Amino acid sequence: MSNSQDDKAVGLWATPTMIEYEARYAPHHLTIETTGRCVGACVYCYSSSTGNSGQVMAAEKVFELIDEGVEIGVNGIVWHGGDPITHPRWDDFMVYAADRGLVNVCILVNPMSFTRSRSKRLTEVPIESVIVHIDAIDQAVYDQVHSSPRTLQQKLQGHRTLLEAGFPSEKTIGCITLTRQTAGCVEQTIDYFIDEMKAGFVEFVIFKTVGFAANRGLDHLEPTLEDVRRAYEYRASKMNAPDLLRIGCSDGRHLCRGYILIKDDGAVTPCCLLQDVV
């Protein structure tokens, strides 16, 4: 495991260690979906939109997966969901992973879940970054892709709660699901993350009508190429990082070749966005 400063890149941006793992055709990290539950109300999401469905992985299984990750030589763990911070033992998992020598690469959170106690705990556990998913800052736009309009203000308040607890803003990553609708205010949302909340990075997940979405009549959500171009160009300009125009929808080669996802029911898939490829 490398401890060089170059490996302190925020989130899943390619680091020398990730590139070295890829060259060996070895998984850099495990992505563990500790629960499928989420109350974020995103109409395009494969995860549950209420707290009444979705599974929660048994804690014993999560600890077992961490041990197996150590055995096969992964560098770290990405905590995924659903909303992984709602698992009753989410912090125990992070502490145990760190004790076993693994990096807690990031945790992807519905910011509605940032209570004061959870936010304070996030400042104490070993974690490289927290991914905050808010895909539209404009209420009218938000309402087009969420089933519960009031959740926007709850997410914004949760994000503030996280930072007020002392979590470093530069270790947060803004996450925008780019749809045709959210593209309409993407500049405003990027400004929110970078200018107002001082996030270290903003990442995009581009909606495509495949998998879960293919049977839901969600074609109208898919962004146009012009939508995507405008979002990428604005982010690159905003962050003064022209190299961001050289990549695809993420730092794809190093990320997509570099992990294994274990779902909340124990199924294994090569990608968190291809839930039906098990």
N, C-alpha and C positions, 0 to 999 in steps of 0.2 A: 504494500500500500504506500503510495507516495504522499508525503506531507509537504511538498513544495508549494510555494506561494501561488504558482501557476494553477494549482489544483483547487484554489479557493474561488473559482468562478461561481457566480450565483446560479442556483438551480441546475438545469440539465444542459447548459451550454457546454460544448465539447472542451475537455481539459486534456492535457497530455496523458493522464492516466486512462481516460476513456479511449483515446486513440490507440494507446498501447494494448488495451484489452481487445479492441476491435481487430487489431493486427493478428492477435492470437485466436480469433474466433471464439472468444470467451465472454460470458455475460459479465458486464460491469456491475450491474445491480439487479436486485429483485424488486419488483413492484408488487406490493401486497395490498389487496383490496380487503381491508379488515371488516368492512360492512358495505352493503349495497344501499343503505338507508340515507336519504337526504331530503330536506324540506325546502330546497332552494327554488322549487316550482318552475324550473326551466323546461319548456315544452319539448325541446329537442333531445333531452338527456335520456340515456339508457337507464340511469339510476332511478330509484323510486322518488316520486314527488311528494310523498307523504311519509310520516313516521310510522305508518301502520303496515308497511310491507318491506321486503328486502331482508337479507339475512345478516347475521352478525357472526363472524368467525370466532370459534372458541379460542380463548386466550392460550390454552395449552397448544393448540395448533399453530398459532402465531409464533410462539417461542420455538416450537419445533422447526418452523420454516426458517427462522433466524439462524438456528444451529445448522440447518442444511445449507444455508447460504454461506456460512463460514466454511463448511466442508468442501463446497465446490469452488471456493476462492473468490466470491464476488467482493466488490469494494464497498458496497453500501446498500441501503434500503430506501426506496421511495414509498411513502405511505399514501395510499389512494383509496377511492371509494366510488360511490357514496361519499359520505362525509366522515373520514377516518377519525377526526377529533371527537366524534360522538361515541366512539367505542369506550366503554367504561375503563379500559386499561391502556389507553393510547400512550400515556406517558411512561408506563412501565415498559412497554415495548421499546420505546426509544432509548431508555436508560440501559435496557438489557442488550440491545444491538450495539450500543457504544461500548459497553463492557466487554463484548465479544470482539471488539476491534473493528466494527463496521461504522461507516459514515451514515448518519441520517441525512440523506441527500436533500430531501424536501418533503413537505406534507401539503397536500392539496385540500383546501378547506373552503366550505361555504361560510363566509364571514358572519352569517347570522349566529354561528356557534361560538364566536369569540366572547364568552362570558368573562367577567373579571378574573375568576379563578383559573380558567383555562388559559387566558392570556398571560397571567402572571406565571403560570407553570411553563409556558412556552419560553419565557425568558430564562428558565432554570435548566431545561433539558438540553442536551447537545443536539443541535439542529442547524444545518447549513442555510436553509431558506424556507420560507412559508409562501405558498402560492395562494393568492387571494382572488377568487373568481367573482368578478363583477363585469358583466359584458356590455352594459349600457348605463350611462350616467343620466341620460335624459329619460324622464318618467314616461313620456308618450311612446318612446321607442321601446323602453323596457317592457311596457305593458303588452307589446305585440308578440313577445317571445317568452312570456311568463304567465302562469295561470293565476298568480296572486300578486297584484300590483304592490301591496303594502310591503312585500319582502325587500324592495329596493332600499327603503329607508332603514330597515332592520340590518341589511348588509352594510350600509354606509356607517351606521352606528357601531356595528361590530368591528369594522376595520379601525375606527377611531379608538375603540376600547383596547384593541391589540397594541396600538402604538402608545396609548396612555399608560399601559402597564409596563412600558419600557422596552418592548421588543424593537430592535434596531430597524428603522425603515428601510435601510439599504439592503437588508436581508429579506425583504419582501419582494415578490414578483406579482405584478398585475396580470391576470389572465382574462382575455377577452375571447369569447366564442364568436367568431366572425360569421355572421349571417347577412343576408341581404338587408335585413332591418337594422342590425346593430352597426353595420357599415355606415349608416346614415349619420351616426354621431360618434364615429370612432375617434376622430380628432379630439373631441371634447373628453371622451373617456380616457384616452392616452394622457391628455393634459392633467386630468384628475390624478392619475397614478403618479406621474412624474413631478408635476409642479406642486400639487397640494399635499400628496401623501409621501413624496420623496422615495418612491419605490426604486429598487435597484435595477429593475428590468420590467418590460412588458412583453408577454408572449401571446401569440394567437393560436387558437384552435379553429381551423377552418371547417365549417359545417359542410358535409357532403351527404347526399341522399343515398346512403348505402346502409347495409346492416339493419339495425334497429329502425332507422328512419325510412327505409325503403317501403315498409308496410304501414306507415303511419300517415301517408298523404302530406309529407312535409317538404315537397319539392320547392314550394314557394320561399323556403328559408335559405336555399343555397345561394351564396353570393356570386356575383359576376366576376369575371377576370378583372374588370376595371375596379370593382370594389376592393379586391385583394391588392391590386397594384397601388391604389391610393393609400390603403392602410399601411402597407410596407414602406412606401416612400415617406409617409408622414412620420412613422416611427423612426426611420433612419435619420431623418432630418432633425427630429426632436431630440434624439439622443446623440446627435453628432457622430453617428456610427455608420458610414457608408457601406461597410462590410456586411451590414445586416441585409443588404439587397442581394447578396451573393448566395443566400440560402433558400431552401424551400419553406414548407409550412412550419418546420422547426429545424434544429440542427440535425436533420433527419438521419443521415447515414450513421453517425456515431450513436445517436439515441436508439434508432429502430433496430440496429443490429446488436445493441448492447444490453438488452434486458429480457426478462421473462416476467409475465404477469400471473399471479395466482389470485383467482377470483374469490369472492366471499364464500362460495360453495365448494371451494377446493379445485375447481376446474383450472386448467392452465392454458393460456393463450399468449401469442407473441406480441400482442399490442393491446393497450387499454382502450383504444378506439375501435377495435375489431372484436367486439364482445362475442360475436357468433362464430368466430374461428377458434374452436376449442380443440 
